[in-house]
Amino acid sequence: MPGSSPSWPAASSCPRSELPDPANRAERERARFRLHLVRHRTALKNRIHATLIAFGHPVPVSDLFGARGRELLAGLAIPEPWATTLATSLRFVDELDAEIAACERELRAQGADHPYVALLQTVPGIAWVLGYTKAAEIGDIGRFASPKKLTGYTGLCPIVRQSGRRDDRGPLALNGPKYLRWALIEATTNATRHPAYRERYEHTKKRLGRQRGSKVARVEIARELSTVIWHMFTKNEPFAPGRHPVASLVA
């Protein structure tokens, strides 16, 4: 009715609240801790790059932290205290490399017999690290009665406000685990180049413009991936383009 206040999506659109069992909580902690370390390493690498830019040093190598890059860094004349902070940052990067490698060995061992991880690796854009992260964050697929429930759980659907016949879509809900959203968006980097998704990605990007279009298009593909994953898990089937119906959602 005119003048009525907007209504929010019904709570029934979300999966039932459920405390994960100890095994699932352990899976999530392993994947999340690895991501935590990776983000620290990225921050340190960005700081090193910023230091070089500040003192006008170009980076002519593709990998500043490989063998050639280390030789370049060792020969640079950088004043104190920046020289010390750069050396300390490099030492921390090396330590984090070792810790991340150890985490990944553990993830590989833990995920070797996980049925979801094996299925997820058949999806374009999902390697074993992203596969393990998604499997851990989703948990038991039986919690989600439909692909729409799983997609809503990811927080990648827009908030819908309804008043009478009016249907307004707002920003993404961003409910649910942020690590699952990250893993889905990360997978779209490669998935958007796959024949199953490339045409839709390019169409949305062109329709909405270069600046906003690519972001919205990646979210669309991430939602499609969540729908496909629900069908794969519930039917115990590998990825197959066109086999599973995909909900039409617009950001």
N, C-alpha and C positions, 0 to 999 in steps of 0.2 A: 504494500500500500504506500501511496505517496507520503513522505515524511517519516516513514518507519526507519528505525536504525538498522544498519547493515548487519547481516548475520554471518557468523564465521563457519568454516567447514565443520561438519558434525564430528564429534570425537570418535564415532564408530568407524570413520575412514582410516583411523590409525590402528596398527596391530595392538593386541593386548599387551599391557605392561608385564614384563617378565624378567626376573633376575637371572642372568646367565649362570649355568652351572660352573663349578670350579675349572673344569677342563676348558670350556669356552672362554672364561675370563683369562685364563693363562694364555690362550691363543691370541687374544686381543692385546694383552700386555706385551707379548713378544713383538708383534707387528707394530704396535704403537711406539715402543721404545726404540726400535730401529728407525722409524720415521723421525722421532725426536732427535736422535743422533745425526741423521742426515741433514736436518734443518740447521743444527748447530754448525756442521761442517760447511754448509752452503753460506751461512752468515760469515764465517771466517774467511772463506774464499772471496766473497764479495768485498770484505774489508781490505784484503790484500790488493785486489784490483783497484779499489778506490785510492789506496795509498800510491800506487804506481801512477794513476791518472793525476793525482795531486802534484806529483813531482815531474810530470811531463815525460814519463817513460812509456813508450809504446810496447805492445805485446805482440811480437811478430810470430809467435808460435801458437798452434791451435790448442795445445793443452799446457797451460802455465804450470801445472802441477805434475807434469811428466818429467822425464829425464832432461830434455832440452830446456823446458821451462825452469827447472831447478838451477841449471847452469846459468841461465839468464839472470835469475834472481840473485844468485851468489855474486855476480859481477857488477851489480848495480851500486852506485854511490848514493846512498840515502842517509840523511843526517839523523842524529838521535833526537828524540826517543823513538822515531818511526822505525829505524833499523832494528831496534830491539823488539818492538811490538810486532813487526813483520816476521822476525825469526821465531818469536814465541807462537804466533799464529800458525806458522808452517809446522812447528812441532806438534801443536794441538791437532792440526789437520791429519798428520801422520798417525797420531794416537787414535783419532776417530776412525780413520780408515781401518785400522786393526780391529777396533771394537765393532764396527759395522760388518766387517767380514765375518767376525765370530757370530754375530747375530744372524747373518744370512745362512751360515752353515747350520745353525740350530733350526732356523725356519725350514730349510730344505729337508732336514732330518724329520722334523715334526710333520711337515706337509706331504711327505713322500707317499703316505697311504691314505691321505685325506681325499674322499671321493669328490668333494666340491672343487678342490684345487685342480685336480686332473681335468674336470669338465671345463673349468674357467679358462684353462690354457688353450682351449680350442677356439676361444672368442678372439677376434682381431683386436690387437692392442693390449691384451692381457698376458703378461708373462707370469712367472711363478711368484714373484714378490707381490705384485698387485693381486694375483689370484689368492694367495694366502690371506692378504689383508681383507679382501672382500668376503672370503669364506668365514673368517673370524668375526667380522662385524655383522654379517647377516645371521650367523648361527643356524638354528634349526629352521629350515624353510617352512616347516609346518605351522609356524607362528603366523604366516601370511596366507590368508584364505584366497587371495587373488593377486595377479601381477600389479593391480592398482594399489593394493595394500603395501606391497614392497616398495613401489615407486614413491608413495606418500611417505614412507619411513625414511627415504633417503634425504628428504628435505629439499629436493630439486623441483618441486611443483610450486607454482605461484599461489599466493594466498588469494582466495576467492571471496569477495564480499557481495552478497546478494540482497537486493531490496526490490520487492515486487518483481517486475520483469527485467530489472536491470542486473547485469552480471559484470562486476568490475574485478579485474585481476591486478593484484599488487605485486610486490617483490617476492622473491623465492621465500618459502617458509623457513628453510634452514633448520628444521627440527631434525631429530635423529642424530646419529653419530657423524661428526665432521670427518672422521677418518674414512668412512664409507663414501661420503661425497667426494673427498679428495681422490680416492682410488678410482672412482667412476670417471671423474673429469680427466684424470691423468690418462686413463685408457683411451679417451677420445682422440688423443694426439695421433695415434696410429689408426684408430678405427675410422676416422674421417677420410682416410685414404683408401679404405676398403670399398670395393664395388657395391657392397650392400648399403653403404651409408654415404658415399662420396657425393652422389647427386643431390640428396636432400640437404646435406651440409652446405654445398656450394649455392644451392637455391636460397636457403635462408640467409646466408651471409650476403648474397647479392641483394636480396629484398630489403634487408635492414641496414645496409651500408657497412663499409669496411670497419669502422670503429666499434660499433655495437653488434654487428651481425655475427662475427666469428664467435663471440662469447655466448650469445643466445643459441647459435647453432650447436655449439659444443654441449650446452646443457640439454638441448633436445636429444642429441645422440646419446648422452649419458642416461637420460630417462628411457630411451629405447633399449639400451643395454640392460637396464634393470629389469625391464619387462621380459627380454629374452632370457636373462639369467633365471628368472622365476620359472619359466617353462622348462628350461634345461634341468634345474634342480628337481622339480616335482616329477618330471618324466624320466630323469636320469639319462638325458640325451646330450650329445655334443652339439656345438653350435652348427647351425645350418641355415644360411640365408633364405628368408622367405618361408621357412617352415612354421615359425611362430607368429601369431598376430601381434601387432604392436599398437598400443593405444595412441590415439592422436591427441597430443597435448601441445599447447602453444604457450610460450613464455610471455 
